[in-house]
Amino acid sequence: MSGELVFCKITKINPNSAFVRLEEYDKEGMVHISEVSSGWVRDIRSFIKLGQTVVAKVMNVDDRGISLSIKRVDKKQENDKIKEYKLNQRAEKMLEMAAKKLGKTLDNAYDEVGYLLQEKFGTIYDGFKAAVDNPQALKRRGVPDAWITVLAEIAEKNIEVKEFEFSAKVIIKTNKPNGISIIKSVLSGMEKSGLEVHYIAAPNYLIKYRTKQAKKGEKDLTEKLEKAISAVKSDAEIKYEISA
């Protein structure tokens, strides 16, 4: 715990110190006036207020309690910790929603899947993201099938997954009398499979594919291109180059 950044709430202010509650551990800690700010602190109440939330660094843990420092946390560390804390809170709410769907309590959810997600994915939130991006990753790590289905359902409704774009430069050449029809057939097949077709200049085309599954994006694009190409492979020479 020593050296860890923790999210705290100021619960009591004395002339030379402040007591805080470590929100993630439900424990009490103390910040000495010398650890409130890097500058000279004449009045501690000028820097912190009762009920204020702060990010602090754990300096020492012993029989006397937990001593913390606010001044040893820079702005980036503070912002990152706040973001992490909010995501963890959000993940816990989603875990509770998943538990209710299965007729279980939040404690049940932690015992059956919550701690496992933390261990295998780093955080519960990352476990929820994996449930959307790659459900098999949860199965491989021992998450029960019933939970995987519900976790994916909750995540899809509550997590806005970034969309990734993949593109390919395609060259289509044919000497057949009905060459225009062949090219149209290839491009039509690509569009029907969910690809965007953009004309550059004959015989060059730009194909785009958008997906929320970044790891499978290039593979899916390749499969869709190959399927469209295979339909006219004997009638045209088609080459492509994929770029993310």
N, C-alpha and C positions, 0 to 999 in steps of 0.2 A: 504493500500500500504506500510505503514511503516513496516520494517522488511522483505519485499519481496526481493527476488533475481531477478535482471533484467539484460538483455543482452544489453550492451551499446557499442557505437562507439565514440572514442575520436575525438572531433570536433575542440577543441581549447585548447592550453596549455599556461598558464601564469606562472610566476615564483613561485607562491604559490598556484596554483590551476589548475584544468583542467575542461573544460566543455565537456559534453557528450550528445549524443542523445540516449534516451531510445528507442530501436528499436521496442519493442512491444507496446509502447504507443505513439510514435512519439512526445515525449516531451523532453525538455532540463533539464539536471541536472548538479550538480557541485560536484566535488571531491576535498576537501581541501588537501593540501600537507601532512598534518598529518594523512590522511586516505588512503594514497597511499601504504605505506609499513609499516610493523611492526618495521623495523629498522629505523635508522636515515636517512632521505632523504636530502642530500645536494643539489642535482640537480634533480628536478622532471623529467627532460627529460631522465635521466638515467634509469627510471623505466617504463615510458609510452611514446608512440610515437603517433603522429598525424595519425588518420585513423585506429589505433589499435582497435580491439574489445576486450572487457573485461566483466567479470561478476562482478557486484557490488551489495552491499546491500543497500536498501533504509533506511536511518537513520532518516530522518525527511522531512515532507511535510508541508509547510506553505505558507503564502502570498509572501514570498521572493523567493520561489522556492523549488526545490527538492535537498536535500543534500544526498550524497552517500558515501559509503566506499568500497574500493577495498581490503584493508588489512583484513577486517573482514569476508572474504569469503575463506574457506579452499579449498584444492584441490578437494576433493570429491564433495563438493557443486558446485564448478566450472564445473567439468566434467558432473555432473548430469544436470545442467542448460543448458549447451551447447547441450547436447543430447536432452533435452526437446525442446529447441528452434529449432533445426534442424528438429525434428519430426513435430513440429507445422508448420514450413515452408513447409515441404513435404506434410502435410495434406492439407494445403491451396491450394497447386498446384493441388492436387487430387480433391479437392472440386471444383476448377475452371474447371477441365476437366469434372467432372460430370455435372456441370452447362451447359457447352457447348453442351453436348449430349442432354440436354433437352431444348436447345435454350434459356438459361437464362444467366444472368450476375452473377459475383461472389457476388455482393451485394444481388441479389435475392436469391442466394444459402445460404448466411448467414441468411437472414431473414426467409427463409422457412425451413431450416434444420441445418445450421451450429451452430447457438446458441443453438438449441435444443440438438444437439449431445454433445456440451460442458457441458450443464446443466445435461444431463442424464448419460453421460459416463465419464465426467471429462475432456476429450480432444476430438477434432475432430478426431484425429488419432485413439484413442481407439474406437470411433464410427465406423470408417472404418473397424477396426479389427473385431468388433462385426458383421458387415455386412457379413463377411465371415464365422465366427465361428457359429453365431446364429442369422440369419436374423429376426427370430420371436421376438428377444429381442428389435429390432428397432421398429417393428410394435406395440409391447406392450407399447412402450414409445411415441407413437404418430407420428412416422415418416411416411409420406405418401408412399404408395406402389410404386409409380413411382420412388421415390427417392431411396427406398431400393434396387430395381433392379439395378439401375445405380451405386449406391455406392458399391454394391457387385461386380459388373463387374469391376469397376475401382480398387477396393482393390485387387481382385484376380490377376490382371495384375501387380500391383505395390508393393504389400506387400508379402514378403517371410515369409510364416507362418511356424512356427516350427512344426516338425512332432513328435508325441508322440507314444511310443511303449507300448503296453499292452501284457501280456503273461498269459498263463494258463497251469498248469500241468494237463494232462488228463490221466486217467487210463481206459483202455478198456479190459474187460474180457468177454469171451463167451465160452460156452461148445458145441456149435453147430458143427456138422461135417464140415460145410463150414465156420468155424470160420475165416479163413484167408481172405476169400472173404468179409465177413461182416465187418471186421476191415478195409480192403482196401476201402470198400464202404463209411464208415464213414469218413475216412481221405480224400478221394477224394471229398466228399461233402463239407468238410471244406475248402479245397484248392479252389474249385469252387466259394466259397463265399468270397474269398479274404484273407483267413488266411494262414499263413505259418506253415507247419508241419515239426517238427524235431523229429526224432526217438531217444529215450534215451536208453531204454532197456525194452523189453516186460515185462509187459503190459503198460509201461510208455512212454508218448509222451509230447513234449513241443510244444505248439501252440502259435504263435506270431501274433499280429495284430497292424498295423501301421495306424495312422490317424492324421489329422491336427485339429480335433475337440476333444480336451482333455476332455471336460465335458461329451461328449457322448461316449467316447471310451470304457469304461467298459460295458456300456449298449449294445453297438453295438456288442462287442465281445461275450457277453452272448447270445444275440439273434442269432448270427451266429452259436454258439456252439449248442444251443438248437435245431435249425433247422436241423443241421446235425445229431444230436443224435436221434431226433424224428423219422427219417426214418428207424432206426433199433432198436428202443427202446425195442421191444419184443424179440429181438434176442441177445442182449448183455447188460452187466452191465457196465455203463459208469459213471464215477465220474470226476469232474474237480474242480480246485481251481484257481481263478484268482488273479494275482498280477500285480500292475502297474509297 
